[in-house]
Amino acid sequence: MYEYEISQYRSAELIRQAEQERLAREVVRGRRAARHGATRHAAEEESHSRGLRRLRSARAA
């Protein structure tokens, strides 16, 4: 009986640990998505704020 209780306790502990790791991965994904969205939004604002753009290739002499 004692081994069964230890097995049940260990199983419950592994389930809790797996849930914590899943939550941590979700948080990381959420932060990454927020950062990606923020940089994309900032890039859009910056690209529309400039009036004149420089030519990408040098002019021929």
ChimeraX commands (.cxc) that place a marker at each C-alpha (Angstrom):
marker #1 position 0.00,0.00,0.00 radius 0.5
marker #1 position 2.83,2.36,0.83 radius 0.5
marker #1 position 4.34,2.02,-2.67 radius 0.5
marker #1 position 0.94,2.78,-4.22 radius 0.5
marker #1 position 0.67,6.04,-2.24 radius 0.5
marker #1 position 4.18,7.06,-3.26 radius 0.5
marker #1 position 3.31,6.30,-6.88 radius 0.5
marker #1 position 0.13,8.39,-6.67 radius 0.5
marker #1 position 2.01,11.29,-5.06 radius 0.5
marker #1 position 4.74,11.14,-7.72 radius 0.5
marker #1 position 2.15,11.02,-10.50 radius 0.5
marker #1 position 0.36,14.08,-9.10 radius 0.5
marker #1 position 3.68,15.92,-8.75 radius 0.5
marker #1 position 4.63,15.18,-12.37 radius 0.5
marker #1 position 1.22,16.42,-13.56 radius 0.5
marker #1 position 1.66,19.68,-11.59 radius 0.5
marker #1 position 5.17,20.13,-12.98 radius 0.5
marker #1 position 3.98,19.55,-16.56 radius 0.5
marker #1 position 1.19,22.11,-16.09 radius 0.5
marker #1 position 3.68,24.70,-14.79 radius 0.5
marker #1 position 5.94,24.10,-17.78 radius 0.5
marker #1 position 3.01,24.49,-20.18 radius 0.5
marker #1 position 2.04,27.77,-18.56 radius 0.5
marker #1 position 5.64,29.01,-18.76 radius 0.5
marker #1 position 5.77,28.19,-22.49 radius 0.5
marker #1 position 2.48,30.03,-23.05 radius 0.5
marker #1 position 3.85,33.11,-21.27 radius 0.5
marker #1 position 7.01,33.05,-23.39 radius 0.5
marker #1 position 4.95,32.70,-26.58 radius 0.5
marker #1 position 2.70,35.56,-25.52 radius 0.5
marker #1 position 5.61,37.85,-24.75 radius 0.5
marker #1 position 7.30,36.96,-28.02 radius 0.5
marker #1 position 4.10,37.68,-29.95 radius 0.5
marker #1 position 3.65,40.99,-28.14 radius 0.5
marker #1 position 7.23,42.00,-28.91 radius 0.5
marker #1 position 6.82,41.01,-32.53 radius 0.5
marker #1 position 3.59,42.98,-32.81 radius 0.5
marker #1 position 5.11,46.03,-31.13 radius 0.5
marker #1 position 8.15,46.09,-33.41 radius 0.5
marker #1 position 5.95,45.62,-36.46 radius 0.5
marker #1 position 3.67,48.47,-35.33 radius 0.5
marker #1 position 6.67,50.74,-34.61 radius 0.5
marker #1 position 8.14,49.95,-38.04 radius 0.5
marker #1 position 4.85,50.87,-39.72 radius 0.5
marker #1 position 4.66,54.19,-37.87 radius 0.5
marker #1 position 8.26,55.00,-38.72 radius 0.5
marker #1 position 7.86,54.13,-42.38 radius 0.5
marker #1 position 4.85,56.44,-42.75 radius 0.5
marker #1 position 6.37,59.34,-40.85 radius 0.5
marker #1 position 9.10,60.18,-43.35 radius 0.5
marker #1 position 8.18,62.63,-46.08 radius 0.5
marker #1 position 11.02,62.04,-48.53 radius 0.5
marker #1 position 12.91,58.84,-48.98 radius 0.5
marker #1 position 16.43,58.49,-50.23 radius 0.5
marker #1 position 17.04,56.63,-53.42 radius 0.5
marker #1 position 18.21,53.10,-52.79 radius 0.5
marker #1 position 20.76,53.09,-55.62 radius 0.5
marker #1 position 23.43,55.71,-56.24 radius 0.5
marker #1 position 22.92,58.05,-59.17 radius 0.5
marker #1 position 25.08,57.63,-62.22 radius 0.5
marker #1 position 27.51,60.47,-62.93 radius 0.5
marker link #1:1,2 radius 0.2
marker link #1:2,3 radius 0.2
marker link #1:3,4 radius 0.2
marker link #1:4,5 radius 0.2
marker link #1:5,6 radius 0.2
marker link #1:6,7 radius 0.2
marker link #1:7,8 radius 0.2
marker link #1:8,9 radius 0.2
marker link #1:9,10 radius 0.2
marker link #1:10,11 radius 0.2
marker link #1:11,12 radius 0.2
marker link #1:12,13 radius 0.2
marker link #1:13,14 radius 0.2
marker link #1:14,15 radius 0.2
marker link #1:15,16 radius 0.2
marker link #1:16,17 radius 0.2
marker link #1:17,18 radius 0.2
marker link #1:18,19 radius 0.2
marker link #1:19,20 radius 0.2
marker link #1:20,21 radius 0.2
marker link #1:21,22 radius 0.2
marker link #1:22,23 radius 0.2
marker link #1:23,24 radius 0.2
marker link #1:24,25 radius 0.2
marker link #1:25,26 radius 0.2
marker link #1:26,27 radius 0.2
marker link #1:27,28 radius 0.2
marker link #1:28,29 radius 0.2
marker link #1:29,30 radius 0.2
marker link #1:30,31 radius 0.2
marker link #1:31,32 radius 0.2
marker link #1:32,33 radius 0.2
marker link #1:33,34 radius 0.2
marker link #1:34,35 radius 0.2
marker link #1:35,36 radius 0.2
marker link #1:36,37 radius 0.2
marker link #1:37,38 radius 0.2
marker link #1:38,39 radius 0.2
marker link #1:39,40 radius 0.2
marker link #1:40,41 radius 0.2
marker link #1:41,42 radius 0.2
marker link #1:42,43 radius 0.2
marker link #1:43,44 radius 0.2
marker link #1:44,45 radius 0.2
marker link #1:45,46 radius 0.2
marker link #1:46,47 radius 0.2
marker link #1:47,48 radius 0.2
marker link #1:48,49 radius 0.2
marker link #1:49,50 radius 0.2
marker link #1:50,51 radius 0.2
marker link #1:51,52 radius 0.2
marker link #1:52,53 radius 0.2
marker link #1:53,54 radius 0.2
marker link #1:54,55 radius 0.2
marker link #1:55,56 radius 0.2
marker link #1:56,57 radius 0.2
marker link #1:57,58 radius 0.2
marker link #1:58,59 radius 0.2
marker link #1:59,60 radius 0.2
marker link #1:60,61 radius 0.2
view
